[in-house]
């Protein structure tokens, strides 16, 4: 059934979905990594595609930016379209000194300053964590691909330009690997819907060193992480 944000028919989405923030990146993943991709959603410019990889169905759809946006799309995919696993494939800003541009991070936890987290269960500070099965599958897929993967907590911020130096320093002191904007919300939705989720991130910037990848470097580094995400999503689904 169609929803206010996704105009797709039953069966249009595979049970496993990759979710970048950028609609153009969703198209790039579909066109370069899927066999026979077909467009299944374009409402509000949020592109979704379904194809196959090694004969197994897989989908990709953009989430937009921030917790409210990914919460809407992930909820509708889980609740109305039969999706059981969503892997966010996004970018992040490195926070630890030993994080380098191009590093891939699997978010084993997601701290957040979002008010959405406290509103979900009043009086409770939730622990935002991924599916263990997906996390293990991603680590194994990265090893098979000779891709070094860092595993650890990230910070899902509710803002992009506003920053507090003392907050950043405290997060670094507590071992936070990187900052992004959607992982905590995705993990919360998956928990609420009885589904699975994971966030994989490529480090494209570094907060402390003020380093950034070029647009071309961002595009080229994304493919390896996306292949690992596909392998993890499909192997977890058959395990």
C-alpha positions in Angstrom: 0.0 0.0 0.0 1.1 3.5 -0.7 1.9 5.8 2.2 2.1 9.6 2.3 5.8 9.4 1.6 6.3 6.1 -0.3 4.3 5.4 -3.5 5.1 1.7 -3.9 3.1 -1.5 -4.3 3.3 -4.6 -2.0 6.4 -6.6 -3.0 8.2 -3.6 -4.6 10.8 -3.5 -1.8 13.1 -6.4 -0.8 13.3 -7.4 2.8 16.8 -5.9 2.9 17.2 -2.2 2.2 20.4 0.0 2.0 19.6 3.6 3.1 22.0 6.5 2.2 20.9 10.0 2.9 21.3 11.3 -0.6 18.8 10.3 -3.3 21.6 10.6 -6.0 23.7 8.2 -4.0 20.8 5.8 -3.9 20.6 5.9 -7.7 24.4 5.4 -7.9 24.3 2.3 -5.7 21.4 0.8 -7.7 23.0 1.5 -11.1 26.5 0.3 -10.2 25.9 -2.5 -7.7 22.5 -4.0 -8.5 21.5 -6.2 -11.4 18.3 -5.0 -13.3 17.5 -2.1 -10.9 14.0 -0.6 -11.2 12.7 2.6 -9.7 10.0 1.9 -7.0 9.7 5.3 -5.3 10.3 8.9 -6.2 7.9 10.8 -3.9 9.4 14.1 -2.8 12.5 13.2 -4.7 13.4 10.4 -2.3 14.5 7.7 -4.8 14.1 4.0 -4.1 15.2 1.1 -6.3 15.0 -2.6 -6.2 17.2 -5.1 -8.0 19.2 -8.2 -7.3 22.7 -9.1 -6.3 23.8 -12.6 -7.0 20.2 -13.5 -7.7 19.0 -12.2 -4.3 16.6 -9.2 -4.1 17.8 -6.1 -2.5 16.6 -2.5 -2.3 18.1 1.0 -1.7 16.2 4.1 -0.7 17.3 7.5 0.4 16.4 8.8 3.9 17.0 12.5 3.7 18.9 14.2 6.5 18.4 14.0 10.2 16.4 12.0 12.8 12.9 13.0 11.8 13.4 12.2 8.1 14.9 8.7 8.6 12.3 7.9 11.3 9.5 8.5 8.8 11.0 6.4 6.0 12.3 3.6 8.2 9.0 3.3 10.0 7.0 3.1 6.8 9.4 0.6 5.2 9.2 -1.7 8.3 5.5 -1.3 9.0 3.9 -1.2 5.5 6.3 -2.8 3.0 7.7 -5.9 4.6 11.2 -4.7 5.1 13.0 -6.5 7.9 16.6 -5.1 7.7 17.8 -1.6 7.0 21.5 -0.7 6.7 22.2 3.0 6.7 25.2 3.7 4.5 26.3 7.2 5.2 29.2 9.6 5.9 30.6 10.9 9.2 33.0 13.2 10.7 35.9 11.5 12.6 36.4 12.4 16.2 39.2 10.3 17.5 42.8 11.2 16.6 43.5 7.8 15.1 40.5 8.0 12.7 41.6 8.7 9.1 39.6 9.9 6.1 38.2 6.9 4.3 38.0 4.8 7.4 34.8 2.7 7.6 32.9 2.6 10.9 30.2 0.1 12.0 28.2 1.9 14.7 27.9 -0.5 17.6 26.0 2.2 19.6 24.7 5.7 18.9 24.6 8.5 21.4 22.3 11.4 20.6 21.2 14.8 21.7 17.9 14.5 20.0 14.7 15.2 21.9 13.1 12.3 19.9 15.1 9.8 22.0 13.6 11.0 25.3 10.1 11.3 23.9 9.9 7.6 22.7 9.7 6.1 26.3 9.1 9.0 28.8 11.4 8.8 31.7 13.8 6.4 30.0 17.2 7.1 28.3 17.3 4.5 25.6 20.4 2.6 24.5 20.5 2.9 20.7 22.2 -0.3 19.3 22.2 -2.2 16.1 21.2 -5.8 15.3 23.9 -8.0 16.6 23.5 -10.4 13.6 23.9 -7.5 11.1 26.9 -6.1 13.0 28.7 -9.5 13.0 27.8 -10.1 9.3 29.2 -6.7 8.4 32.5 -7.3 10.2 32.8 -10.7 8.5 32.0 -9.1 5.1 34.6 -6.4 5.6 37.2 -9.0 6.5 36.4 -11.0 3.4 36.7 -7.9 1.3 40.0 -6.9 2.9 38.4 -3.7 4.1 39.5 -2.4 7.5 36.5 -1.6 9.6 36.3 0.2 12.9 33.6 -0.8 15.4 32.4 1.5 18.1 30.0 4.2 19.2 29.0 7.2 17.2 27.2 10.5 18.0 23.9 11.2 16.2 23.6 15.0 16.3 20.4 16.9 15.9 22.3 19.8 14.3 24.9 20.3 11.6 26.4 23.8 12.1 25.8 24.4 15.8 28.6 22.9 18.0 29.8 23.0 21.6 33.5 22.4 22.1 33.0 21.0 25.6 30.4 18.4 24.3 32.8 17.3 21.5 35.7 17.0 23.9 33.6 14.9 26.3 32.4 12.6 23.6 36.0 12.1 22.4 37.1 11.3 26.0 34.3 8.7 26.2 35.6 6.9 23.1 33.1 8.2 20.4 34.5 7.5 17.0 32.5 9.8 14.8 29.6 12.2 14.4 26.6 11.8 12.1 22.9 12.5 12.2 20.7 9.4 11.8 22.0 6.2 13.4 20.3 6.6 16.8 16.9 7.3 15.2 17.2 4.3 12.9 18.1 2.0 15.8 15.2 3.3 17.8 12.7 2.7 15.0 14.1 -0.9 14.4 13.6 -1.6 18.1 10.1 -0.3 18.1 9.1 -2.2 15.0 10.8 -5.5 16.0 13.2 -5.3 13.0 16.9 -5.1 12.3 19.2 -2.2 11.6 22.8 -1.2 11.3 24.8 1.9 10.4 27.9 1.8 8.3 29.8 5.1 7.8 32.7 6.3 5.7 34.7 9.1 7.4 34.8 12.0 4.9 35.8 14.7 7.4 37.7 15.1 10.6 36.5 17.5 13.3 39.8 17.9 15.1 42.1 18.2 12.1 39.6 20.1 9.9 40.2 17.7 7.0 37.7 16.9 4.3 37.5 14.6 1.2 36.8 16.1 -2.2 33.5 15.3 -3.9 35.3 12.8 -6.2 36.9 11.0 -3.2 33.6 10.8 -1.5 32.0 9.1 -4.5 34.8 6.7 -5.0 35.1 5.5 -1.4 31.4 4.8 -1.0 31.3 1.7 -3.3 33.4 -0.5 -1.0 31.3 0.2 2.0 28.1 -0.3 0.1 29.3 -3.8 -1.1 30.0 -4.7 2.5 26.5 -3.5 3.4 24.9 -5.6 0.7 26.9 -8.7 1.7 25.9 -8.3 5.4 22.2 -7.7 4.6 21.9 -10.7 2.4 24.0 -13.1 4.5 22.2 -12.1 7.7 18.9 -12.8 5.9 19.9 -16.3 5.1 21.8 -17.2 8.3 
